[in-house]
Amino acid sequence: AWKKNGFTITFGSIRSNEIDIVINVIQKILNKREDLKLIICPRHLINTKIIEFKLKEKGIEYEKRSKVNFPTKKVFILDTLGELLNVWKISDIGVVGGTFGRHGGHNLAEPAFFGIPVIFGESIQNVKEVANILLKIGGGFKVKDEKELENILNKLILDDEFRKKAGENAKRGIEILKGSSKIMYEKIKGILWKGAIF
């Protein structure tokens, strides 16, 4: 099982045209905390090589899940399948991909379920219902560019109270959605079934 080790920010389901924004921001926040762990989870494993190339280009050291069990370096690539749910579980902040390119967004409910703040871009048509409730109650943050992503990450990293409150709000958002309709409950149940949460 995954164990919590340091302050973890997970970039989940990152698409190929989102790699640059993620790595640029990682470079800027890398030294904000001594115990920082930054996990990059590509949506498609074929993109692992691109992530590695770009990290090397910037001189950022990293490890890969396929080579080591748990991160000891600050940057860790999750280049295996079916583990993202376990990673959300040990994360302090979640950044969800598919929302920075024009993909319509990936699963916002997973990180929110574990009571962590959820950050996403403007492409959210596939996840609008979850996005809207998270934005409304302060459990999610929509950013329009790299600078805004860096700014909100800095605030969440440095302000413990703000981050904890946002995480609680995210968890509450999922409870609200579960209660709002049988259909939504089934949808969230379907999203999370693989983690045997329900």
Buried (B, 14 or more C-beta within 10 A) or exposed (E): EBEEEBBBBBBBBBBBEBBEBBBBBBBBBBEEBEEBBBBBBBBEBEBBEBBBEBBEEEEBEBBBBEEEEEBEEBBBBBBEEEBBBEBBBBBBBBBBBBBBBEBEBBBBBBBBBBBBBBBBBBBBEBBEBBBBBBBEBBBBBBBEEBEBBBBBBBBBBEEEEEBBBBBBBBBBBBEBBBEEEEEBBEBBEEBBEEBEBE
